[in-house]
Amino acid sequence: EQQLRLEIHKQYPDLTIGPNYEIEEGQSRIGIGFGLPIPIINLNQEGIARARASRLAVRAEFEGELERLLHHLAQAEVRLQSARALRDYVETDVAPLVDEQIADARRIADLGEFDALVQLDALSRRHETRVRVLEAILTEANAHEEVRALLGPTFRAEQKESRDD
């Protein structure tokens, strides 16, 4: 923008007014001089066209980068929604079923039908489910951080506490 303003300014000739001093045949003369550059017809059209083209190129580059970032943000938001859905599914659907399986295995063991393999299977499934819950939480947190990183920092003015001393 500054380059374009400068080129537009250059299209008008700079008039110069100032003192003039010369020595001719041993005599010094003092006067006032006016100056006007000759290329008044051109009006610096080439410089203005180059500055406008440069501005358009920078604008296109900016818009391309903006589109790229918006695309990455949309992808990150989809990953975040997917991670939330997975965590909700594991926490609300899978984990209660595994807890119910553990409770059933204990009830069977209390009735006198203790099967070590069934108990081991139920406990290992509970452990696997807990690991899946933690992995889902981690995946959601990573996706959330990716969205926040793409959105950039949010600055909020700090509120000063008033002291009544």
C-alpha positions as CSV (number, residue, x, y, z in Angstrom):
1,E,0.0,0.0,0.0
2,Q,2.8,2.4,0.9
3,Q,4.6,1.6,-2.4
4,L,1.3,2.3,-4.4
5,R,0.9,5.6,-2.6
6,L,4.4,6.6,-3.3
7,E,4.0,5.7,-7.0
8,I,0.8,7.7,-7.3
9,H,2.5,10.6,-5.6
10,K,5.3,10.4,-8.2
11,Q,2.9,10.9,-11.1
12,Y,2.7,14.6,-10.3
13,P,5.9,16.5,-10.9
14,D,7.6,18.1,-7.9
15,L,7.6,21.9,-8.3
16,T,10.7,23.5,-6.8
17,I,10.8,27.0,-5.7
18,G,14.0,28.3,-4.1
19,P,16.8,30.8,-4.1
20,N,19.1,30.9,-7.1
21,Y,22.7,32.1,-7.1
22,E,24.9,32.3,-10.1
23,I,28.1,34.1,-11.2
24,E,28.2,35.3,-14.8
25,E,31.0,37.3,-16.3
26,G,32.3,38.3,-12.9
27,Q,28.9,39.5,-11.6
28,S,27.0,37.6,-9.0
29,R,23.2,37.3,-9.3
30,I,20.7,36.3,-6.7
31,G,17.2,35.4,-7.6
32,I,14.3,33.1,-7.2
33,G,14.2,29.9,-9.2
34,F,11.2,27.8,-10.3
35,G,11.7,24.2,-11.4
36,L,9.4,21.7,-13.1
37,P,10.5,18.3,-14.3
38,I,9.8,17.7,-18.0
39,P,8.2,14.1,-18.0
40,I,4.8,15.5,-17.1
41,I,3.0,13.5,-19.8
42,N,4.0,10.0,-18.5
43,L,2.3,10.5,-15.1
44,N,4.4,7.5,-13.8
45,Q,1.9,5.0,-15.2
46,E,4.5,2.2,-15.2
47,G,5.4,2.6,-11.6
48,I,1.7,2.7,-10.6
49,A,0.9,-0.4,-12.6
50,R,3.9,-2.3,-11.0
51,A,2.8,-1.2,-7.5
52,R,-0.8,-2.3,-8.2
53,A,0.4,-5.7,-9.6
54,S,2.6,-6.2,-6.6
55,R,-0.3,-5.4,-4.3
56,L,-2.6,-7.9,-6.1
57,A,0.1,-10.5,-5.9
58,V,0.5,-10.0,-2.1
59,R,-3.3,-10.1,-1.7
60,A,-3.5,-13.4,-3.7
61,E,-0.8,-14.9,-1.5
62,F,-2.5,-13.7,1.7
63,E,-5.9,-15.2,0.5
64,G,-4.2,-18.5,-0.4
65,E,-2.6,-18.7,3.0
66,L,-5.9,-17.8,4.7
67,E,-7.7,-20.6,2.8
68,R,-5.0,-23.1,3.7
69,L,-5.3,-22.2,7.4
70,L,-9.1,-22.3,7.3
71,H,-8.8,-25.8,5.7
72,H,-6.5,-27.0,8.4
73,L,-8.8,-25.5,11.1
74,A,-11.8,-27.3,9.6
75,Q,-9.9,-30.6,9.6
76,A,-8.8,-30.1,13.2
77,E,-12.4,-29.3,14.2
78,V,-13.5,-32.5,12.6
79,R,-10.8,-34.5,14.4
80,L,-11.9,-32.8,17.7
81,Q,-15.5,-33.8,17.1
82,S,-14.5,-37.4,16.3
83,A,-12.3,-37.6,19.4
84,R,-15.2,-36.3,21.6
85,A,-17.6,-38.9,20.0
86,L,-15.1,-41.7,20.6
87,R,-14.5,-40.7,24.2
88,D,-18.2,-40.4,24.9
89,Y,-18.8,-43.8,23.3
90,V,-16.0,-45.5,25.3
91,E,-17.1,-43.8,28.6
92,T,-20.8,-44.2,28.3
93,D,-21.2,-47.4,26.4
94,V,-18.2,-49.7,26.7
95,A,-17.0,-49.0,30.2
96,P,-20.4,-49.7,31.9
97,L,-20.6,-53.0,30.0
98,V,-17.1,-54.0,31.2
99,D,-18.0,-53.0,34.8
100,E,-21.2,-55.1,34.5
101,Q,-19.1,-58.1,33.2
102,I,-16.8,-57.7,36.3
103,A,-19.8,-57.6,38.6
104,D,-21.3,-60.7,36.9
105,A,-18.0,-62.6,37.2
106,R,-17.9,-61.8,40.9
107,R,-21.5,-62.8,41.5
108,I,-20.7,-66.2,39.8
109,A,-17.6,-66.5,42.0
110,D,-19.6,-65.7,45.1
111,L,-22.1,-68.5,44.2
112,G,-19.2,-71.0,44.2
113,E,-18.4,-71.2,40.5
114,F,-15.0,-69.5,40.5
115,D,-13.3,-69.7,37.1
116,A,-9.9,-68.1,37.1
117,L,-9.9,-67.7,33.3
118,V,-13.2,-65.8,33.4
119,Q,-12.0,-63.5,36.2
120,L,-8.7,-62.9,34.3
121,D,-10.6,-62.2,31.1
122,A,-13.0,-59.7,32.8
123,L,-10.1,-57.9,34.6
124,S,-8.0,-57.7,31.5
125,R,-11.0,-56.3,29.6
126,R,-11.5,-53.7,32.3
127,H,-7.9,-52.7,32.1
128,E,-8.0,-52.4,28.3
129,T,-11.1,-50.3,28.6
130,R,-9.5,-47.9,31.0
131,V,-6.5,-47.6,28.7
132,R,-8.9,-46.9,25.8
133,V,-10.6,-44.2,27.9
134,L,-7.3,-42.6,28.7
135,E,-6.2,-42.8,25.0
136,A,-9.5,-41.2,23.9
137,I,-9.1,-38.4,26.5
138,L,-5.5,-37.8,25.2
139,T,-6.7,-37.8,21.6
140,E,-9.4,-35.3,22.4
141,A,-7.0,-33.1,24.3
142,N,-4.5,-33.1,21.4
143,A,-7.2,-32.3,18.9
144,H,-8.4,-29.4,21.1
145,E,-4.9,-28.0,21.4
146,E,-4.5,-28.2,17.6
147,V,-7.7,-26.2,17.2
148,R,-6.5,-23.6,19.7
149,A,-3.1,-23.4,18.0
150,L,-4.7,-22.7,14.7
151,L,-7.0,-20.1,16.1
152,G,-4.1,-18.3,17.7
153,P,-3.7,-16.6,21.0
154,T,-6.6,-14.9,22.7
155,F,-5.6,-11.9,24.7
156,R,-7.8,-10.6,27.4
157,A,-7.2,-7.4,29.3
158,E,-6.3,-8.1,32.8
159,Q,-8.7,-6.7,35.4
160,K,-7.0,-4.8,38.2
161,E,-8.3,-5.5,41.6
162,S,-9.2,-2.4,43.6
163,R,-7.8,-2.2,47.0
164,D,-9.6,-0.5,49.8
165,D,-6.8,0.1,52.4
